[in-house]
Structures are given as structure tokens and as C-alpha cells.
Amino acid sequence: MNKLKTKSPIKRILSYTVKHKNKLFMAVFFMLLSSGLNVLPPYLFKSVVDDVLISRNTFMLNLICAAIILIFGLKAITTYWQKYLMNQAGQSVVMDLRIELYDHMQRISLKKIFASRIGELMSRITNDVAILQGLASGALVDIAFNAMTFLGMLLFIFYINWKLTSLIILILPAVAFMLSFASKKLRKVGHRVQENLADITATAQEAFSAIRVVRSFATEDMELERFKNANRKNYNALLNSVSIQGIFAGGIEVFLICALALVFWLGGRSVINGNLTPGELVSFIGYIAFMVQPIRSVMNQMGDLQTGLAASERIFEILDLPIESDGDKIRKPIKKLTGHVKFEHVRFEYNSGQEILHDINFEVTPGEKIALVGPTGSGKSTIADLIPGFYTPNKGRVLIDGQDVCEIELKSLRRQIGIVPQECVLMKGSVAFNIAYGLDENSYDIDKIIQAAETADIREFIESLPEKYNTEIGERGVTLSGGQRQRIAIARAIIRDPKILILDEATSSLDAAVERQVQKAINQAMRGRTSFIIAHRLSTIREADRILVIENGRIIQEGTHESLIKVGGLYADLYKIR
């Protein structure tokens, strides 16, 4: 088991401070100075009463006033530096954690990503990290400062009168118990708050990403109600947190005031009996009163602390998920591919006990064009996804140029495979940026971009644009038509000259006229490459060298278009229908 998984959230957060230990040490140094200076004023009460008011000593009055000005001046300086340095260290830790979380989320297995709501995952990197950022810059700093101040005051009252201090020490376990009990309650509520916040994000993300569907079915009111319900749950959880915090804060304060009254009564009797000076009693009571403030402040910050720790647990849940390249230390890079692909007795399941592919066996020679056809849900796309290692077979092997995909470094493999998906997603940026997407910066060559555009039959359109290849196409390529987006996707897939090309329903969302144009680009792109074509429209795969007919996760037919039509069966039936 990973040792990090067994650590508490606080210990795991602290493990990120090693990199910033110098800043942290300086922050702690100034915090000690600031809390030490914060402890001194109540002690001056003793001198004010005994040496000024009772003794009527003008010199001591002047000295104490000067000391007060000096103490609070130094306290302002040390407080500034302890807050600045502590925040600098805390924000650096949160920045490192956010970057690691983003990097990790990009590498989580696709099984996990597709099984999750994207909005919930995004909430981890936005809402949860934002909460943790508030914790690093607020609650943790204040709690640490108040804890040091409290301990300093405790030492001073022990010096003034150890007997009365012993009474205070006896009640501290009760206060600690109440704080611990409140913390556990607030942690649970904090989890609910973060989960509800994630639900709000996911609900909004789903509605806006499917805005056309929402408008088409006139379900704006239904989506609004879903959003209201998610907000209502979050509202109730937040009120629950405030309620718990208020009850325990009030209870602890009353408990401490009762202790203060008891100390005042006992201390007053000691003064009357001559065992304590009036100044010592005033100083002692001053410290007790001042000690209430750090405890009150800690209680007020407890909700933020527990919400922050709940957020950190949700962040670490993601960081503890295995990434698909976990075995890259023993994987070997693959050099220039030839495009030889072989499936040996491959079995695969997304969920345990629900096998999707059953004993898949086939071999593809370099440059061969293979079509995968079959009913929806038969396993065509799953077969294609196993080639670049998006998933790992539960049994059997997928071999690329004789090497098991499970033993190949995934980056070196994927850089030599071109993929054109059914839903073409383009990035916000220029046409050139989208075509060259994924290339190394040193390989960003306009001649390669133009050549890829030429092969994808999109060059003429690009050069008609106002800024040609530098034209911005908007997020997800909304300013382009479906056919134009698809041809840019083809250019993007082939610019690295891949030896394997995967076309997953690349023309299914296009009308017949646009499909013919895109098909021309596809035919050009497939030349000299091992190609896998997944298509519902069987007219687009007639020229394939071989067709594999998939049904219920099994290859039930194999051959050319003519041979399969001749023998009849599922392919012939599908062809007649489509």
C-alpha cells in the first residue's frame, strides 16, 4: 500500500512544505516573535497596578507607556512578516498541489474519467483547491499564531501563580474534548459542503455543454430546478456548519467565563489574605481574559479548517488514483513504427464480470486498411481504443510491431498513431495551432502544417480566411462547419506522419455531400498507413482491404466487401439496411 495514502491530510499537506522550508522557517521565526510580543501586554498590568497606581511612580508610568508603544510597534512589524512569509509559503504549496493535481488528472485511466462526471472532477481542481488556498492563507496561519499565543500566556500565568494556573490546566482537557468533538462534526459537514459544491459545478457544466439539447427540448425550467436543488443542499449544509460552529463556540466561551469567575473569586481571596498582590491578580485575570480570545478565534476558524481538510481529502482521493503510465518505468520507447498490429486472444471488460470483448484474434500487415463494422455497442471502438493503449486487456495481448502495448512507453506509441474521433474537438486558438497540436515546439513547421492541410483537403478553405493559418477559430471550433472541423482533425492526425491511423465514425455526423468531401480527404490520409476505419455507413468502407464484422464483442465475419455480400449474414443484412 502507498505510504502516502495512510498519512493524515495535514501530514500530506506538510510533506509539500519541504520544498519551501526556508520561507516556512522564517515565517515561524517571525510568528514566534509576534506571539511573544502579544503575550507581554497583560504582564504590564501588574506593574501598572503595583508600581504606578499603588506606588505612584511617575518614572515607571513613563517607562511602561514607552514599552507599550515599542511592543506594539515591533508586533506590527513581526506580524506583517509572519503573515506575508506564511502566506507565501502556503500559496506556494497550494500552487504546487494544483499543478500536480492537474497533471495527475490528465493521466488518470480513461475508465475512471468516463465513469465520473467531468464537472465533479473539475470541482476538485477549482473549488476544492480554492478552499485549500483559503485554508493556507487564513485558518492555518491564525490557528498556529493563536496556539503559540495561548501557550505563551499559559507559561506567564504559571510564573505569576502556579496554584491558580493548575486550576486552568485542569479545565483544558474539557476544552480540548469539545474542540475535538466539534472538529469531527465539522469535518463531516465539510465533506457534504464540498460534495454539494461539486454537484453544483457538475450540474451547470452539463447544462451548458448540452445547451443545444436543452434549448431544443425546452427544458430550461427543468435544468433550473436541478440547479436550485443542488444549491439548496449546499445552502443547508453550510447552515448546518454555521450552527455547529456557533453552538460549540458559545458553549466553550461560557465554560471559560465560568472558569474566569472562579479564578477571580479564588484570586480575590488570595489578595485579601495577602498571598497575592493586586497587580498580580489583575495581570493574572488579564491573561485569562486574553486567553479566551485565542480559543474563540480557533473555534471560529475550526469550520474553515475542517472544510479545508475535507477539500484536501477530496484532492488526495484523486492523487491516489492510479495513472495509466504507472508502469512507464519498465516500459520501453518504441522507435519508428511499421504499422504491424496483432490481437492475440484479447478479452476486455470495463466493469468486473461484464466482458465486452471475447477472445478477439486478428492480424494487420503494414499499410493494410481494416474496417470494423457491427451494431452499436458491439465493441468496435473498444477494439480501436486498445491499440493506443487507452485501455489494457484483461486477458490476451495487443502487439504493435511485435511488442506488447503493455510494455511500450505510451507517449512514444501515441505520437506515432493518428486518431480522428467521431466528435471532433478543436482547441481555442489559431488554425495552425490546432493542426500542429501535440507537435514539439521545435517541430512547429508551417510547411508541415500546409502539407497536412493539403492532404486533408482543407488548404484552399484556410487560405481564404482573413488571417489564413493564424485565424482564430474559437473554443471547440464553433466558427467552423462540421466538415471543416473534421478535415482540420484529419490534418492534425496526419501531420506527424503516423504509421497507424484510426478513424472512429469520422463522417457519421456529416450530411452526404460533406461526407463525400471528407471521405476524399480520408482516402488521401490513409495512403501508406495501416488504417482502422469504424463506420456505420457501410458505403464508406467498400474499398477497405478487409472488413471485420463485430457482434456482441466477437468477430463473426471477416473478408472483403464483395466476399461478405456474397456469403450473406450480418454484414449483408447491415449493408441492405444502410
Summary of the structure (lengths in Angstrom):
residues: 578
radius of gyration: 34.6
end to end distance: 52.7
largest distance: 119.3
contacts: 1866
relative contact order: 0.08
helix: 67%
strand: 12%
